[in-house]
Amino acid sequence: MEAILDQATLRAHEQSLPYAGAVTPAEAFQLLQSDPKIVLVDVRTNAERDWVGRVNIPEEQHYAIQWSLYPGGTQNPDFISQLEAAIPNKNVVILFLCRSGVRSRHGAKLATENGYVSCFDILQGFEGDKDHLGHRKTIGGWCSAELPWLGA
């Protein structure tokens, strides 16, 4: 576990990230399996989780807090208050996940700005990048790494 967090912190330093670090989907899953206190915050919309799928990890490690709202895509004005209600301990290791790794970075940054000290972005997100046909879940991300997930 320490080696993964050290590598994630090194990535943060190398890329000047404004939060603790970044992990690959496989590293995130290893962390979640190694320590039940580590949590994952899925910042995708409720619609994305319902229609596309979600990670299959223990419920006590999985929080759904939308970064943006569906429909419309406006930023969730209650993101931090919802995060604080769900995870009051600001010292917990939090892994942020979105579709492809953009909103999760925003979530990790904002959480860090609000006193959370161990925020990590999950690189490539749940679905990863689009392939040559414009489809996701085949290049990068939680799904293409064949980590446990539940389909819609």
Secondary structure, DSSP 8 states (H G I E B T S, - for coil): -HHHHHHHHHHHHHHT-SSSEEE-HHHHHHHHHH-TT-EEEE-S-HHHHHHH-EE-S-GGGEEE--SB-TTT--B-TTHHHHHHHH---TTS-EEEE-SSSSHHHHHHHHHHHTT-S-EEEETTTTT-B--TTS-SSSBSHHHHTT--EE--
